[in-house]
Amino acid sequence: MLNLFQPSILRPCAALLLAGSILPMVTSEEAAFEVVSESHIGPPVASGNSGPMRFVPALHKAFDLERVMKSVRFADQYYRAPANDGYQAVMEHIEERLRAAGFGSKEGFELKIFEMDLGHKAWTPISARLELVSPDGSRKVLHELNETGDRDRTMLPQNCPSAKVEGEAVMHLDQIIHGKILLTEAPLSHSLLRRARMRGAAAVVSGSLYPFNEDTTGKLRHLDAIQYVKVTGGSKMPVCQISQRTLKLLREELKKSGILNLAFEANIKFDDRKLETIVATIVGGVTPNEAVPIVSHVQEPGACDNASGLAGLLESAIGCAALVEDGTIPRPARSVAFVWGDEFRQSETWLAQSKRTAVAAISSDMTGESREVTGAMALLERMPDPGALIPLEPDFHTPWGAGAVDPESLSPNGFSIMARCAMLDVSRHEDGKWLTGDHPWEGGSDHDTFINMDVPAVLFWHFTDYAYHTSLDRLENVDASEMRRTGTAILATALSAADPRKSDLKRYLASIEAELEVRVKAAKKVSDMELAGQWEDWCKGATEWFKNECKSR
């Protein structure tokens, strides 16, 4: 699959956007702004010291690189699944750090822990081993898990059962008879496992991998990746994931020997536990019951996904609290809530139990990928807008793929422009060196929960990453400076929405005009006047949204 983020591929669709270009001056009301793109792949924004730039310098300075990496390293020790031992350890770490920063004890800094039924037992992997058993009885360890931090830990799909299996492995489902092991490249789908069980398979071993995990650098690192997958809770079928290098080795062994014997053992611990969600809130000084939640999920076993996201949000909460307390940043009019828990359910929990109204929301997911190591670029996923219907330059979809959007469901607002301004402001603060992009809505993280409740919401993330959802997503892929950039952009966006000012409006309106010019020009280029009209309606609605947001202070 093409690496959509190689500069040679990006240049044709964003020629004006990669060279720090300046577009024609745009006048909004009585103020003129330079409309700049710097190193952002997407529409330009109006530059200025209002909006997110009010917060960027202080937030950037307060973000402690050493402290945030301690939290990343701590979280990366564990295979984190909802409410399991690793999840609980990380949640305790987050709570301890928040309490030390004054959340829960100082006035205006709340800390709450919500509980809900998990719906099944908490799953914690203890150990596992997959061996090749030769005809002479000798054994070769193919993959092994002894400690939860071991690199091969994703060989155990989340929710899989304990197992002890030894037998002949075959490559095709129709070769299965009672007691044989199915070796396949197909994903461990419910359908595959059901058919294997009906045929009497003793276990299923898969070497599946996403197409976008292919390492396009030529180093072939993906061949050693073990995909992280989940199976349905309560499944009795023993299952195991292996790397494609191991799959190739086993195929060659079968071809050479005519028979292939495997031994697989897994030791899993199950516990009855409640599922926790942590919420730390900087309480607003004017309308505290209105809030901007920022959510970051704890479950999943990767360093980038999502130890970087949860640690970055923790560092942002601690740093912001200190800045508000010492007066460097004024207490926002609305509350800002920092939320950690299980993806999707953490947002549902906040919406149901916080007793605050969300005015906008942000998902902080996969925020620390090193572009040099992984190839991933910092991205802003906008909420559904006309670009999600028909993406035209400079828009692009990532290999994750487009989501289905009903044109009648579009609800215009300016939150994505606010977030885009924040990205450009962070880049300007670092002399234009941060390459970022934004793209139409695709879906797949907590922002969807808020969007479905008609709350403006965006996702900050990095993609495409060869190590995504594999055993290779470990500490060497994490860039602390990238976490600072992304974390600063996220929090500057949240504070801009929590504390909009009249002085921000002119910059935002100029940014809307700049976006409208780009969108209508692209639509007219392909003679799509309907799309041009949809963008005109969207920008008109975003203008009214900003005027309403920025009218009071």
C-alpha positions in Angstrom: 0.0 0.0 0.0 1.2 3.5 -0.8 2.6 5.6 2.1 0.3 8.6 1.7 2.6 10.7 3.8 5.8 10.5 1.8 6.6 14.1 0.6 6.8 12.9 -3.0 3.1 11.9 -2.8 2.0 14.8 -0.8 3.4 17.6 -3.0 1.0 17.2 -5.9 -2.0 17.7 -3.7 -0.6 20.3 -1.4 2.0 22.2 -3.3 1.3 25.5 -1.6 1.1 24.0 1.8 4.5 22.5 2.4 6.9 25.4 1.8 5.7 27.8 4.5 3.7 29.6 1.9 1.7 32.8 2.4 -1.6 33.2 0.6 -3.1 36.5 -0.3 -4.1 38.8 2.5 -7.7 38.3 3.8 -9.6 41.1 5.4 -12.2 40.3 8.1 -14.2 43.1 9.6 -11.5 45.8 10.2 -8.5 43.6 10.7 -6.1 42.1 8.1 -4.2 38.8 8.7 -1.5 36.9 6.9 -3.2 33.7 5.9 -0.6 31.0 6.3 -0.2 27.3 6.0 3.4 26.8 7.2 3.9 23.1 7.2 0.2 22.0 7.5 -1.4 19.9 4.8 -4.9 21.3 4.7 -6.6 24.7 4.3 -4.6 27.7 5.7 -5.6 29.7 8.7 -5.2 33.4 9.7 -2.1 34.0 11.8 -2.3 36.0 15.0 -1.8 36.0 18.7 -5.4 35.4 19.5 -7.3 32.2 19.8 -5.1 29.2 20.6 -1.9 31.3 20.4 -3.0 32.9 23.7 -2.1 29.6 25.4 0.5 27.9 23.2 3.8 29.5 24.6 3.0 28.8 28.3 1.6 25.3 27.7 4.6 24.4 25.5 7.0 25.6 28.2 5.2 23.8 31.0 5.2 20.4 29.3 7.8 18.4 31.1 9.5 15.9 28.7 11.2 13.8 31.4 8.1 13.6 33.5 5.8 12.6 30.6 8.2 9.8 29.5 8.2 8.4 33.0 4.4 7.9 32.6 4.8 6.4 29.1 7.4 3.9 30.4 5.2 3.0 33.3 2.2 2.3 31.1 4.2 0.4 28.5 5.1 -2.2 31.1 1.6 -3.6 30.9 -0.7 -5.4 28.5 -3.7 -3.1 29.3 -7.2 -4.5 28.9 -10.3 -3.1 30.5 -10.1 -3.4 34.3 -7.3 -5.9 34.2 -4.1 -5.8 36.3 -2.3 -3.5 33.9 -5.2 -1.2 33.4 -5.6 -0.8 37.2 -1.9 -0.1 37.7 -2.0 2.6 35.2 -5.2 4.1 36.6 -3.6 4.2 40.0 -0.5 5.9 38.5 -2.8 8.5 36.9 -4.7 9.1 40.1 -1.6 9.4 42.2 0.0 11.9 39.9 -3.2 14.0 39.7 -3.6 14.1 43.5 0.0 15.2 43.9 -0.8 18.1 41.5 -3.7 19.2 43.7 -6.6 17.7 41.9 -9.2 16.6 44.5 -7.7 18.7 47.3 -7.4 22.3 45.9 -10.4 24.5 45.3 -11.4 24.6 41.6 -9.5 21.3 40.8 -11.9 18.4 41.0 -11.0 14.7 40.9 -13.7 12.0 40.5 -13.5 8.3 39.9 -16.6 6.8 38.3 -17.3 3.0 38.3 -19.5 0.9 36.0 -20.1 -2.8 35.4 -17.5 -4.2 33.1 -20.0 -6.8 31.7 -17.5 -9.6 31.9 -14.5 -10.7 33.9 -11.3 -8.6 33.7 -8.8 -10.5 31.5 -5.1 -10.5 32.4 -2.5 -12.5 30.5 0.1 -14.2 32.6 2.2 -16.3 30.3 2.2 -18.0 26.9 4.4 -20.1 24.6 4.2 -21.4 21.1 6.6 -24.1 20.1 7.5 -26.0 16.9 7.7 -29.7 17.7 10.1 -31.5 15.4 9.6 -35.2 14.4 12.5 -36.1 16.7 10.7 -34.6 19.7 12.9 -31.5 19.9 11.2 -28.1 20.4 11.8 -24.6 19.1 10.2 -21.7 20.8 8.5 -19.4 18.2 6.9 -16.8 20.5 6.9 -16.5 24.2 5.4 -14.3 27.0 6.8 -14.5 30.5 6.3 -11.0 31.7 3.5 -8.6 30.8 6.1 -6.2 29.3 7.6 -8.8 26.9 7.6 -7.9 23.2 5.6 -10.9 22.1 2.8 -10.2 24.5 0.3 -9.5 21.7 0.6 -13.2 20.7 -2.4 -13.6 23.1 -5.5 -12.0 21.7 -7.4 -10.0 24.2 -10.2 -12.1 26.0 -8.7 -15.4 24.8 -8.9 -18.4 27.2 -6.2 -20.3 29.0 -5.1 -23.3 26.9 -2.7 -26.2 26.7 -2.8 -27.8 23.2 -0.4 -29.9 21.1 -1.1 -31.4 17.7 -0.8 -31.4 14.0 -1.3 -28.0 12.2 -2.9 -27.7 8.8 -3.2 -24.7 6.5 -6.8 -25.0 5.3 -10.1 -25.1 7.1 -11.3 -28.1 5.0 -8.3 -30.1 6.3 -9.5 -29.7 9.9 -10.5 -32.9 11.7 -10.9 -33.2 15.5 -7.8 -32.2 17.4 -5.9 -30.5 14.6 -4.7 -26.9 14.8 -5.6 -24.4 12.1 -2.7 -22.2 10.9 -3.9 -19.3 8.8 -3.2 -15.8 7.6 -6.8 -14.9 8.0 -7.9 -12.6 10.8 -9.4 -14.3 13.9 -13.0 -13.3 13.0 -16.0 -14.7 14.8 -17.0 -16.5 11.6 -13.6 -18.2 11.2 -13.5 -19.3 14.9 -17.1 -20.6 14.7 -16.3 -22.7 11.6 -13.1 -24.0 13.1 -14.9 -25.0 16.3 -17.6 -26.8 14.3 -15.0 -28.9 12.5 -13.3 -29.8 15.8 -10.2 -27.6 15.7 -8.1 -27.7 18.8 -6.8 -24.2 18.3 -6.4 -21.4 15.7 -3.1 -19.7 15.0 -3.1 -16.6 12.9 -0.4 -14.6 11.2 -2.8 -11.8 10.1 -1.6 -8.2 9.6 -3.2 -5.0 8.3 -2.1 -3.9 4.8 -1.1 -0.5 6.2 1.3 -2.2 8.6 3.7 -2.8 5.7 7.0 -1.2 6.3 7.5 1.0 3.2 11.1 1.9 4.1 12.5 -1.4 2.8 13.6 -2.5 6.2 10.7 -5.1 6.3 10.2 -4.5 10.0 6.5 -5.6 9.7 7.6 -9.2 9.2 8.3 -9.4 12.9 5.1 -7.7 14.0 2.5 -9.7 15.9 -0.9 -8.1 15.4 -2.9 -7.1 18.5 -6.5 -8.4 18.1 -9.5 -9.1 20.3 -11.8 -12.1 20.4 -15.2 -12.2 21.9 -15.2 -12.5 25.7 -16.1 -16.0 26.9 -14.7 -17.7 23.8 -13.5 -21.2 24.6 -11.4 -21.7 21.4 -7.6 -21.4 22.1 -6.2 -18.8 19.8 -2.7 -17.3 19.2 -1.2 -14.6 17.0 2.2 -15.0 15.3 4.4 -12.8 13.1 4.5 -13.2 9.3 8.1 -14.3 9.6 7.0 -17.1 11.8 4.1 -17.9 9.5 6.6 -18.2 6.6 8.9 -20.4 8.6 6.0 -22.8 9.5 4.9 -22.9 5.9 8.4 -23.8 4.8 8.6 -26.5 7.5 5.3 -28.0 6.4 6.5 -28.0 2.7 9.8 -29.7 3.7 8.6 -32.2 6.2 5.0 -32.9 5.1 3.8 -32.6 8.6 3.8 -29.7 11.1 3.3 -30.1 14.9 2.8 -27.2 17.3 2.4 -26.9 21.0 0.6 -23.9 22.5 0.1 -23.0 26.1 -1.6 -19.9 27.6 -2.2 -18.9 31.2 -4.9 -16.3 31.8 -6.2 -14.8 35.0 -9.8 -13.6 35.2 -11.1 -11.3 37.9 -14.4 -9.7 38.9 -13.9 -6.0 38.8 -15.6 -2.7 38.2 -14.5 -0.6 35.3 -13.0 2.8 36.4 -13.0 6.1 34.7 -10.9 9.0 36.1 -12.0 12.6 35.6 -9.9 15.5 36.6 -11.5 18.9 36.1 -10.2 22.5 36.1 -13.5 24.1 37.1 -14.6 27.0 35.0 -14.8 30.4 36.6 -17.9 31.7 34.9 -20.1 28.8 33.6 -18.6 25.8 35.4 -21.4 23.4 34.3 -20.3 23.8 30.7 -17.2 21.9 29.8 -14.7 20.8 27.2 -13.8 17.1 27.9 -10.5 15.7 26.6 -10.5 11.9 26.7 -7.7 9.4 26.3 -8.1 5.7 26.5 -6.0 3.5 28.8 -6.7 0.0 27.4 -4.6 -1.4 24.5 -1.0 -2.6 24.9 1.0 -0.1 22.7 3.5 2.6 23.7 2.1 5.0 21.0 -1.4 3.5 21.2 -2.1 4.6 23.7 0.5 5.1 26.5 1.6 8.3 24.7 -2.0 9.6 24.6 -2.8 8.9 28.2 0.6 10.2 29.4 0.5 13.3 27.3 -3.0 14.1 28.7 -1.8 13.5 32.2 1.2 15.9 31.7 -1.2 18.5 30.1 -3.5 18.3 33.1 -0.7 18.7 35.6 1.0 21.5 33.7 -2.3 23.4 33.0 -3.3 23.2 36.7 0.0 24.8 37.7 -0.4 27.5 35.2 -3.9 28.3 36.3 -3.0 28.2 39.9 -0.1 30.7 39.6 -2.1 33.0 37.2 0.1 32.4 34.1 -3.1 31.3 32.4 -6.4 32.7 33.6 -9.0 30.2 34.9 -11.2 29.4 31.8 -14.8 30.5 31.8 -15.9 27.0 31.2 -14.6 23.8 32.8 -11.9 21.6 31.1 -12.2 17.9 32.0 -9.4 15.4 31.5 -10.8 11.9 31.2 -9.1 8.5 31.3 -10.6 5.0 30.9 -11.9 2.5 28.4 -12.3 3.8 24.9 -15.8 4.9 24.1 -17.1 3.8 27.5 -15.1 6.6 29.2 -16.9 9.2 27.1 -20.3 7.6 27.7 -19.5 7.6 31.4 -18.5 11.2 31.4 -21.7 12.2 29.5 -23.9 10.2 31.9 -22.3 10.9 35.2 -20.4 14.2 35.1 -23.5 16.4 35.4 -21.8 18.9 33.0 -22.8 19.8 29.5 -20.2 19.3 26.8 -19.8 22.3 24.5 -17.0 20.6 22.5 -14.8 17.5 23.0 -11.4 16.2 22.0 -10.0 12.6 21.7 -6.3 12.3 22.5 -5.2 9.1 20.8 -1.7 8.0 19.6 -0.1 11.4 20.1 3.6 10.5 20.4 4.7 8.7 17.3 8.1 9.6 16.1 7.7 10.5 12.4 11.4 9.5 11.8 10.9 6.0 13.2 7.3 5.2 12.3 6.5 7.4 9.3 3.4 8.6 11.1 2.4 12.3 10.9 0.4 14.4 13.4 -3.1 14.6 12.2 -6.4 16.3 13.0 -9.5 14.4 12.2 -12.3 16.9 11.7 -15.9 16.1 12.6 -18.2 15.4 9.7 -18.3 18.3 7.2 -18.7 18.4 3.4 -15.1 17.1 3.0 -16.4 13.8 4.4 -18.9 13.6 1.6 -16.5 14.3 -1.3 -12.8 14.9 -0.3 -11.0 17.2 -2.8 -7.5 18.7 -2.6 -6.0 19.5 -0.1 -8.1 16.9 1.7 -7.1 13.2 1.8 -8.2 10.1 3.6 -5.8 8.0 5.5 -5.5 4.3 4.9 -8.0 3.9 7.8 -10.6 4.8 5.2 -13.6 7.0 4.9 -16.6 6.7 7.1 -20.2 6.9 5.9 -21.8 10.3 6.4 -25.4 11.4 5.8 -25.4 14.9 4.2 -28.5 15.8 6.2 -26.6 15.1 9.5 -24.0 17.9 9.0 -24.1 20.4 11.8 -21.8 23.4 11.0 -19.5 24.7 13.6 -16.0 26.1 13.8 -14.3 23.7 16.2 -12.1 22.1 13.6 -10.8 25.5 12.5 -10.0 26.2 16.2 -8.0 23.0 16.3 -6.3 23.7 13.0 -5.3 27.1 14.3 -3.8 25.4 17.3 -1.7 23.1 15.2 -0.4 26.0 13.1 0.3 28.0 16.3 2.4 25.3 17.8 4.3 25.0 14.5 4.8 28.7 14.4 6.1 28.6 18.0 8.6 26.0 16.8 9.6 28.1 13.8 7.4 26.2 11.4 9.2 22.8 11.8 6.2 20.7 12.8 4.6 18.9 9.8 0.9 18.3 10.4 -2.3 17.7 8.4 -6.0 17.5 8.8 -8.4 15.2 7.0 -12.2 14.5 6.8 -13.9 12.4 9.4 -13.3 8.6 9.3 -14.4 7.5 12.8 -13.1 5.0 15.3 -12.3 6.7 18.6 -14.0 8.7 21.4 -14.8 11.7 19.3 -17.6 9.6 17.7 -19.4 9.3 21.0 -19.7 13.1 21.3 -20.4 13.7 17.6 -23.3 11.2 18.0 -24.7 13.5 20.7 -24.4 16.6 18.5 -21.3 17.9 20.3 -18.5 19.3 18.2 -15.6 17.0 18.5 -12.2 16.2 16.9 -9.5 13.6 17.1 -5.8 14.4 17.4 -3.7 11.3 16.3 -0.8 10.0 14.2 -1.1 7.7 11.2 -0.1 5.7 9.3 2.3 3.8 11.6 3.8 0.5 10.5 3.8 -0.6 14.2 0.1 0.3 14.8 -1.7 -2.4 16.8 1.2 -4.8 16.8 3.9 -6.0 19.1 6.3 -3.5 17.6 4.5 -0.5 19.1 7.0 0.0 21.9 9.0 2.8 23.6 11.6 3.2 20.8 8.7 4.6 18.6 7.8 7.4 21.0 9.0 10.9 20.6 8.6 13.1 23.7 8.9 16.3 21.8 6.1 15.1 19.5 4.0 14.5 22.6 4.7 18.0 23.7 3.7 19.5 20.3 0.5 17.4 20.1 -0.4 17.9 23.8 0.1 21.6 23.5 -2.2 21.8 20.4 -4.8 19.7 22.1 -4.9 21.7 25.3 -4.7 25.1 23.4 -7.8 24.0 21.4 -9.6 23.0 24.6 -8.8 26.2 26.4 -9.8 28.2 23.3 -13.2 26.6 23.4 -13.5 26.8 27.1 -12.6 30.5 27.2 -13.5 32.2 23.9 -12.9 35.9 23.7 -14.3 38.7 21.5 -10.7 39.4 20.5 -10.5 35.9 19.0 -13.4 36.4 16.5 -11.6 38.4 13.8 -8.9 35.7 13.4 -11.4 32.9 13.2 -13.6 34.7 10.7 -10.5 35.4 8.5 -9.7 31.6 8.8 -13.2 30.7 7.6 -12.8 33.0 4.6 -9.5 31.4 3.8 -11.0 27.9 4.0 -14.1 28.8 2.0 -11.8 30.1 -0.8 -9.9 26.8 -0.9 -13.0 24.7 -0.7 -15.1 26.5 -3.4 -12.1 26.7 -5.7 -11.6 22.9 -5.5 -15.3 22.2 -6.0 -15.5 24.5 -9.0 -12.4 22.9 -10.5 -14.3 19.6 -10.8 -17.6 21.4 -11.7 -19.3 20.2 -8.5 -21.5 23.2 -7.7 -23.6 21.2 -5.2 -20.4 20.6 -3.1 -19.4 24.3 -3.4 -22.8 25.2 -2.1 -22.5 22.7 0.8 -19.1 24.3 1.8 -20.7 27.8 1.5 -23.5 26.7 3.9 -21.0 25.1 6.2 -18.8 28.1 6.4 -21.8 30.4 7.0 -22.9 28.1 9.9 -19.3 28.1 11.3 -19.3 31.9 11.1 -22.5 32.1 13.2 -21.1 29.5 15.6 -18.0 31.6 16.2 -20.0 34.8 16.6 -22.1 33.2 19.2 -19.1 31.6 21.0 -17.0 34.8 21.1 -19.7 37.4 22.0 -19.6 37.4 25.8 -16.0 38.2 26.9 
